[in-house]
Amino acid sequence: MAKRLANINPDRCVACGACIKICPCASLSVPRGIVATISEALCIGCGRCAKICPAGAIAVKEVETA
């Protein structure tokens, strides 16, 4: 079974916080304003964060789950 999850490229993230504002499940954070992180347990894979990211640092991918 596959699940969609957001994946953040830390080399591209500018820690702007746009993803946090649009995320409907509060799965994203920017600890210490450095790089966005994601809680895989909370992410629903909707892709809103990837669409709004100005740096193109977020991609939604399918991952296999047990």
PyMOL commands that set and color helices and strands:
alter all, ss='L'
color gray80, all
select helices_A, chain A and resi 18-22+31-33+48-52
alter helices_A, ss='H'
color red, helices_A
select strands_A, chain A and resi 2-8+28-29+37-38+58-64
alter strands_A, ss='S'
color yellow, strands_A
deselect
rebuild
show_as cartoon
